[in-house]
């Protein structure tokens, strides 16, 4: 079942909707559950609520999967540019958006210091890092990588799906160099062959391969998925869902 809860989002000084998925037997059980935090939470479960009319299909997948989870879907800003600023952890120059004054650091800190403690207090979670993952795509994918690096004591797993990396590679290389990763950390990286021109897809592949080498050198485990024909949209990312869930939670 999916319920919506309004929570104060300090970095933007406004409420944000939390799209919370609970196993259907949650109210009939005393069981505790691992938790997956997801960016762009309004796009996770229902096509009718998704920005572009197609959701990630996460509710249908989880309803039929053998393992039970709580999923905390965090809705993004309604304004696209505001979303970019909130989902970027660095001050960077973007070809598409110009100068970005990243507020992603504040977003990640809010998740760790305010949202996660509230979820753990109000729901039957396994609160420790081994039972806590974070996932997202595009700018949300970039945020997932940043969060698992910066807050590795809280998150042991990350689904970095089609991350927006081009303007932030140098910043991520510095972030990884400064990070201390627990050896049980697992990071899933993906990209699709139809996400751009052959040249841009090849460049994205090279960026992800470089990041993989760097986080592996820090002791993390990784999984790479190149989705043949995969585009930069929820219809493609839905097909990746069972792959990264299986890898992160196997």
Helices and strands as residue ranges (DSSP letters): E 2-9, G 10-12, E 14-21, G 26-28, E 34-39, G 41-43, G 47-49, H 58-64, E 69-74, H 80-86, E 91-94, E 98-101, H 104-110, I 111-115, H 116-122, G 129-131, E 132-137, H 139-150, E 157-161, G 166-168, H 169-177, E 186-192, H 198-217, E 221-227, H 234-249
